[in-house]
Amino acid sequence: MVSVTNRNQELLSYRRQRALDTPTDITTHLWQHACRLFDEVWKGDPIRHLGVHVSELCSNDFCQLTIFDRDVDRLCRIDRTIDHLRDRFGTDAVFRGCFAHSPIRPMMGGVLQDQEEAYPMMSSYL
């Protein structure tokens, strides 16, 4: 289950959630589902809070693929490699390129540290 919550400046909250067709622990699949849900929930107004949650977790001992799944083995290997690098060298060892020259730390959820403004408009940095 993937859910997205959006709160605007008037403190009105909108939430959508959807169960996935097949279980997955692939970051890219979860991100794609979250993006689709965000597109459904966002009304175009400024965002005060954005939350992405996953639930109904299970073990990944096996995976039943569908005929529509592509590159599952490659994506699983990428996720395992990133997890291994972060375990060995720390959480900042691997992160998305949009955070390379940004004051926003990639694992902090968009919160600036050591700055006067705690919650800046992220669009100006990404």
C-alpha angles and dihedrals in degrees: 000000000000121000133183125199124193126186120190132205092275088057092247110149127210123189136184128179133180135184114234119241092231130018114260141173094187110125094213093055092050091047092050092051091047091051092052091050091047090053088054096047103039115093095189096259124125114284121235096174133011121186131182118191136178124201143166090059122185137177119279099223091132138007127214107209126204126215088256096059112106131185092000093146092049093048091048091052091049092051092047091049092050091048090050092049092048091048092050102038104020136267094288093057093093126023140147116286095239087073095053098100098016127112087223113097110227096226097045099075095247099307117138117223126210092016132111094234108064098187111031126177100276094204090073091059103038 
